[in-house]
Amino acid sequence: MRSDRQAAHPKPLTGGFFLIIAFKCLKAVVFALVGFAALHLARLSAMPTLAELARFLRVGPENQIVRRIAEIIREVTPGQAIRFGFVSLFVAAVFATEATLLACRVWWSTYFTIVLTSMGLPLEIYEIFQKPASGRRYLLLGINAAILLFLWKRRNEFKEKSRTTLPTESVSDSPAI
């Protein structure tokens, strides 16, 4: 059984767990921002123009990323923006839950993260086949594969190492009445 001192001061998280938690938190923040932005766009009476978007992001309207975002926004209906916003917020909540459970050292959090991370791998591989020249997709696939390997090797690190001991009964020589 763990002593009270061990329970009060658990072993610190290793660097690998800290990086995984930070990565999951970063993904949660990004998905939450995208979700809130999509829900905000759905409420606008008119979608923003390229010039308004460039001014908001403080970049020139000739920026290719801003042009692509403006094209996407122009094609989105308010209903699609609402659905996309809620899905993004749900994904953000899942990533935040993964990070929180890992940070709290819940014994099954490694299994939870392994399952959820492995569920995303087929989508990442599909995206690589769609656009094989995209380095970002290879990077994300590599990061998630590294997370899976790390967590698989350390999947039982948070399990309490408790021994089931039965209390010893005193045996007396007197007969039981």
C-alpha positions, 0 to 999 in steps of 0.5 A: 500500500502507498504511504500517506507521504507517497500519496501526498508527493507523487513522482514528478511527470517525466519530460515525455508526459509533460510534452504530450500534455502540452501538445494536447493543450495546444491542440485544445486551444487551437480547436477552441479558437477555431470553434469560437471563430466559426460560431462567431462567423455564423452570427454575422449578417455578411461574411467578411471580405478579403480586405476585412480579413487581412486587416483583422489578421494584420497582414496584406491582402496578397498573403496566400493564406489569407486568400485561401481562408477568405475563399473558404469563408465565402463558400461556408453557409451559416449552418455549416459554420455552426456545425463546424464550430460545435464539432471543433469545440467538442474536439477541443474538449476531448483534447483538454480532457486527455491533457487533464487526465494525463496531468492528474495521473489517472491510471487509465488516462494513458489507455484513453490517449492511446485509443484516441490518438490511434483513431486519428492515424488513418485520417492522417494517412489518408490526408498524406495520400491526398496531398503527399507534398505537405510536410505538415501532415508528415510532421503530425503523423510522426508526432502522433506515432511518437506519442503512441510509442511513448505511451505504449511503453509507459502505459502502466506508469500511473497504476498504483502499485498496491499490494493486496494484503490481508490483515493478519488474524491472531490465532488464540488458543482459547475456544470460540464461543 
